[in-house]
Amino acid sequence: MQARFEGSDQYVATADLKLAVNAALTLQRPLLIKGEPGTGKTMLAEEVAAALNMPLMQWHVKSTTKAQQGLYEYDAVSRLRDSQLGDERVRDIHNYIVKGVLWQAFTAPAPVVLLIDEIDKADIEFPNDLLRELDRMEFYVYETREMVRAVHRPLVIITSNNEKELPDAFLRRCFFHYIKFPDRDTMQQIVQVHYPQLKQELLAQALQTFYELREVQGLKKKPSTSEFLDWLKLLMAEDIPPEALRSQDQKAIVPPLHGALLKNEQDIHLFERLIQMVRANR
């Protein structure tokens, strides 16, 4: 019977997210996860691997990453150096083939979860260059003239922060899910997982302040779930009382330790100006 993802104690997965993971397992297609930064896309792969008792392999994509690096790289420089030194290793070209994470996932003795993290950071050709490999689960090594085929099809989870559009041909091969930003009830469940001892009065006021802050029009970067959790940790560490998050007349104020939530000076100045305008109009 095929394994199913039912969430975990450390990760609050909504019903539609669990459905998406299990759909990818059933279809044997990559799961493409989009959502705001800090909504738990990378953590999802970690928790799916743990819940399904599967090893996790991770490929963190950068702007300079090429698709070939996920398959293998031929270290011609080392081979040339060894040949000049008379090293016997040069007789076997396999000694200079560096296996990439896809090769390792394809040849693993048991099924693995393969995370391709932040695929939108690479250039536009990167997803297209992986179409055949992810579709057919095989690739050819020209230097050794061998075909590498997947022993077990891995569960591929691909994350994107939507920094650039992905090609249609690539999207057709994926099961897609967008992680919506958590509503207050879901956020409260997330907080309970991380900080079960948090006082409810502080949590209620922090949630109020946090969601009001996210609704401010013109913010360059809205605070994320991970930043909210960091902020709560600081509030508890500094023993900040709930009333410090609001003024005496319950109007919004610049929250204490706001550096955990607002990450650039434009957003801080914007929030301060809005508060001044509200006070001036009272």
C-alpha angles and dihedrals in degrees: 000000000000116000117247131205112235099168127260141250090255099046128053104216119185119227093254092050092052088048090053093051092049092046090056089049091051096045092040089226131132115270111229111203122193130177144119116307110270097031095115103263095140092040089055091066091049092051094044090053092049094045093049092042092238127139115254122227118188133203111185108199122218132186089262096046117121125201091236090065089065090056104039143300128225111223099211093162093060091046091052092049092048091049090054089051092048094243114171090219091080090074090072115055090196087077089069100046110102110202116227126216093266091054090049092048093047094051099039112127091236134028114283138193109244115201118200099188125206096352090177091070092073125074121281093261094059097083092043091052090059098048098100095040094052093041101046097023092227141092138183124243105211096191094057097025094231134131116228112208128183112259088197124013107245123222100248116206115187122190129201133181090202093247089142137007118265121226118268092234089057094046091053090062095052137074104231130215130171115207105221117216106267118261118227095270093050091044090052089054090050091051091049089057093053102032110022091164095056113126112249093226091057092044093051093050093043091052090050092050094043097052093044088053092051090052093058107118116235100027110153091211123016114215113259136218093263090050091050090053090049090050092051090050090054093046090054094044092052092040092234110183120230092246090062089070093063137039120248091265090050093251120143119270134182098279121238115260088016090160087085090059108030112052104184136045094240091062092046092051091046092052092047092051092050091052091049090050092051091050093047091053095051 
